[in-house]
Amino acid sequence: MLPTAQDLFLTPATTPTDSQATRDRLEEQFFYSIELSNGTHKRTWAGRLDDVDQRVVAAFRKLGIAPTTFMDVAVSSGVSTVSWFDALRQAGLRPRMAATDLTMTAYLIRLRSWLHVLVDKQGFPLQYDVCGYVWRPRCRLRYYPLGNGLLTLLWDRLYREVAGRHDLLGRLKSLGSQPPAADDPLIKAEIKLVTHRLRNNRDIELLDDDILAPNPLSLRRRFDVIRAANILNRSYFPAEQLRVAISNLRERLTGAGACLLIVRTDESSTNNGSLFSLSPDETFSVVERMGKGSEVEDIVLSL
């Protein structure tokens, strides 16, 4: 049975086993089950970028640098972010890190005592919790003969009615970066949609982030190293949007000598990426290649 957001994020683990192996498995099931508003899933796995982590640490040594501020963008469930942070610590660095994602923050909405819905910051439903059982907002066609489609429409209608009556979207927007009040009868809780291993790390800041939007002042010239793993791909974005995203990330780097890492895991689980260093004239140069290098290397070097 799939775990509900309440069980996974709001119920404390009762035993060491619950907090580690069992919880990791439940998180993997949960993240794979929810479909985001752009049709993607928060799907990744432990160890996916371990070889990249070691190559990057070796590159830092070769360059004679010891970065302290790091950003990992589009972190999905955050499993790989935790591995990267641990690798940096094991290498003797003292990283302070920001982990960002387009859908980092979600909210648990109480529709009835027996019915809750998990929504993103724009009110898009991610999971219905019906008497403790998971109901996906987008019912698969093969389940329609069982009546699941009609029930999904019912839960959706109830949600839309309650959301409209209480101006849920306006209330979510007014929250900004603040959590809901403890006694809020509608918005039960704010939830960060990443693994507990990331949520429990006080040295990693969790942020909602659209890399195509203009940078907020709080992110400009802030990071020595930025990693973009499995996001800046030609299959995801056209060339013009890739240029915008890379330019935005460049603006977040502290200055000359700061590094940008772009990597993608291919169908054979091989990691191909490039580590770029920022020059005083704001152009990039390649200082390390992994596998075939980044597929967007030409765009980065043209900026």
Secondary structure as GFF3:
##gff-version 3
##sequence-region A 1 303
A	DSSP	alpha_helix	5	5	.	.	.	ID=ss1
A	DSSP	pi_helix	6	10	.	.	.	ID=ss2
A	DSSP	alpha_helix	16	17	.	.	.	ID=ss3
A	DSSP	pi_helix	18	22	.	.	.	ID=ss4
A	DSSP	alpha_helix	23	33	.	.	.	ID=ss5
A	DSSP	alpha_helix	50	63	.	.	.	ID=ss6
A	DSSP	beta_strand	69	73	.	.	.	ID=ss7
A	DSSP	alpha_helix	79	90	.	.	.	ID=ss8
A	DSSP	beta_strand	96	101	.	.	.	ID=ss9
A	DSSP	beta_strand	105	112	.	.	.	ID=ss10
A	DSSP	beta_strand	115	120	.	.	.	ID=ss11
A	DSSP	beta_strand	125	130	.	.	.	ID=ss12
A	DSSP	beta_strand	133	135	.	.	.	ID=ss13
A	DSSP	three_ten_helix	141	146	.	.	.	ID=ss14
A	DSSP	alpha_helix	148	165	.	.	.	ID=ss15
A	DSSP	alpha_helix	168	175	.	.	.	ID=ss16
A	DSSP	beta_strand	187	192	.	.	.	ID=ss17
A	DSSP	alpha_helix	196	199	.	.	.	ID=ss18
A	DSSP	beta_strand	204	208	.	.	.	ID=ss19
A	DSSP	three_ten_helix	217	219	.	.	.	ID=ss20
A	DSSP	beta_strand	225	229	.	.	.	ID=ss21
A	DSSP	alpha_helix	239	252	.	.	.	ID=ss22
A	DSSP	beta_strand	259	265	.	.	.	ID=ss23
A	DSSP	beta_strand	271	278	.	.	.	ID=ss24
A	DSSP	beta_strand	284	290	.	.	.	ID=ss25
A	DSSP	alpha_helix	297	302	.	.	.	ID=ss26
###
